[in-house]
C-alpha cells in the first residue's frame, strides 16, 4: 500500500490490521514502514527483556509491588488535590 493510499483510506488500513494483517507502506516504490497488529505484552516479556539487559531476575514480590504502584496512580474519580 502506498503512503497516499494509506492516508486516504486510514480506516480501511486499520480494518486490515485489526483482521490480523501486517501492511507494508511504500513511498516511491520503497518500503518505509510495516504496520502490524499490536501484541499484548506480558510479565514474561518484561522478565525476558530485563534478563536480556543483564539485570537480575524478578523477585516474588514484583507483582505485588507493581499492583501497589498502579493503585497509587489510578484515579478513581476523586480529586487528588481536594485536600491540598
Residue pairs with C-beta under 8 A, 6 or more apart in sequence:
1 13
1 23
1 24
1 25
1 26
2 25
2 26
2 27
3 25
3 26
3 27
3 32
6 13
6 23
6 25
13 23
13 35
16 23
17 23
17 35
17 36
17 37
18 37
20 37
21 37
22 34
22 35
22 36
22 37
23 34
23 35
23 36
24 31
24 33
24 34
25 31
25 32
25 33
25 34
25 35
26 32
43 58
43 63
46 58
47 57
47 58
50 56
50 57
50 58
51 57
